[in-house]
Amino acid sequence: MPRILILYYSASGNTRKMAEAVAEGIRAVGGVEVDVKYYVNVEDLAGYDAIIVGAPTYNHNMPLEISMVFREASARNVDLKGKIGAAFGSYGWSGEAPNLVLEIMERKFEMQVIRPPLLVRYAPGPADLEKCKALGMEIANRALSK
Ligand SMILES: Cc1cc2nc3c(=O)[nH]c(=O)nc-3n(C[C@H](O)[C@H](O)[C@H](O)COP(=O)(O)O)c2cc1C
């Protein structure tokens, strides 16, 4: 069964709500295993078929908690080549973080990224949560057809 990881950071809960909706979409498709985590042991990343990162934008960047995961994975030569990558996140006014995540996934780890990333301004409303679910469904379907 394909395994999907949703790894997120959220200081005020907006990206967390998005993460839960993405997971709901994945579970609705079924036939895949999904883990929703705030912290991951980088060695465990290699065991997933798809890695979805939820990153709110703080100070025009992704949170340190997320960038450290990539730095550590790189330092330990964790092989993520060919895995499905996606990113989402809440933002206030500039929203760079999810795009920065996708760039690292693609350039550094040679993952197959899904573009564009899903951005939501501040708290996700019902329509935003539907988009999050749709993203989850798309990723689950891609993981199943790999
Ligand atoms: C100290 C601070 C810095 C922020 N910097 C940015 C920024 O550079 N660009 C942006 O788009 N939003 C910025 N924001 C807004 C957050 O991205 C926004 O509040 C988002 O909803 C937080 O998501 P979270 O609840 O998942 O932590 C900042 C917020 C705070 C409190």
The ligand as an SDF file (V2000), in Angstrom:
LIG
                    3D

 31 33  0  0  0  0  0  0  0  0999 V2000
    6.1440   37.2070   12.9040 C   0  0  0  0  0  0  0  0  0  0  0  0
    5.3310   36.9220   11.6750 C   0  0  0  0  0  0  0  0  0  0  0  0
    5.9320   37.0360   10.4330 C   0  0  0  0  0  0  0  0  0  0  0  0
    5.1860   36.7820    9.2700 C   0  0  0  0  0  0  0  0  0  0  0  0
    5.7920   36.9250    8.0440 N   0  0  0  0  0  0  0  0  0  0  0  0
    5.0590   36.7160    6.9160 C   0  0  0  0  0  0  0  0  0  0  0  0
    5.6630   36.9050    5.6380 C   0  0  0  0  0  0  0  0  0  0  0  0
    6.8330   37.2220    5.4920 O   0  0  0  0  0  0  0  0  0  0  0  0
    4.8860   36.6980    4.5420 N   0  0  0  0  0  0  0  0  0  0  0  0
    3.5710   36.2980    4.6260 C   0  0  0  0  0  0  0  0  0  0  0  0
    2.9450   36.0800    3.6040 O   0  0  0  0  0  0  0  0  0  0  0  0
    2.9760   36.1290    5.8260 N   0  0  0  0  0  0  0  0  0  0  0  0
    3.6870   36.3260    6.9750 C   0  0  0  0  0  0  0  0  0  0  0  0
    3.0950   36.1460    8.1920 N   0  0  0  0  0  0  0  0  0  0  0  0
    1.6740   35.7350    8.2610 C   0  0  0  0  0  0  0  0  0  0  0  0
    1.5150   34.2390    8.4840 C   0  0  0  0  0  0  0  0  0  0  0  0
    2.0130   33.5180    7.3720 O   0  0  0  0  0  0  0  0  0  0  0  0
    0.0230   33.9220    8.6790 C   0  0  0  0  0  0  0  0  0  0  0  0
   -0.3830   34.4590    9.9200 O   0  0  0  0  0  0  0  0  0  0  0  0
   -0.2990   32.4470    8.5940 C   0  0  0  0  0  0  0  0  0  0  0  0
   -1.7130   32.2940    8.6610 O   0  0  0  0  0  0  0  0  0  0  0  0
    0.3270   31.6500    9.7330 C   0  0  0  0  0  0  0  0  0  0  0  0
    0.0310   30.2820    9.5470 O   0  0  0  0  0  0  0  0  0  0  0  0
   -0.0400   29.2440   10.7570 P   0  0  0  0  0  0  0  0  0  0  0  0
   -1.2920   29.5520   11.5640 O   0  0  0  0  0  0  0  0  0  0  0  0
   -0.1560   27.9020   10.1290 O   0  0  0  0  0  0  0  0  0  0  0  0
    1.2070   29.3830   11.5760 O   0  0  0  0  0  0  0  0  0  0  0  0
    3.8260   36.3990    9.3620 C   0  0  0  0  0  0  0  0  0  0  0  0
    3.2330   36.2730   10.6310 C   0  0  0  0  0  0  0  0  0  0  0  0
    3.9650   36.5300   11.7860 C   0  0  0  0  0  0  0  0  0  0  0  0
    3.3000   36.3970   13.1260 C   0  0  0  0  0  0  0  0  0  0  0  0
  1  2  1  0
  2  3  1  0
  2 30  2  0
  3  4  2  0
  4  5  1  0
  4 28  1  0
  5  6  2  0
  6  7  1  0
  6 13  1  0
  7  8  2  0
  7  9  1  0
  9 10  1  0
 10 11  2  0
 10 12  1  0
 12 13  2  0
 13 14  1  0
 14 15  1  0
 14 28  1  0
 15 16  1  0
 16 17  1  0
 16 18  1  0
 18 19  1  0
 18 20  1  0
 20 21  1  0
 20 22  1  0
 22 23  1  0
 23 24  1  0
 24 25  2  0
 24 26  1  0
 24 27  1  0
 28 29  2  0
 29 30  1  0
 30 31  1  0
M  END
$$$$
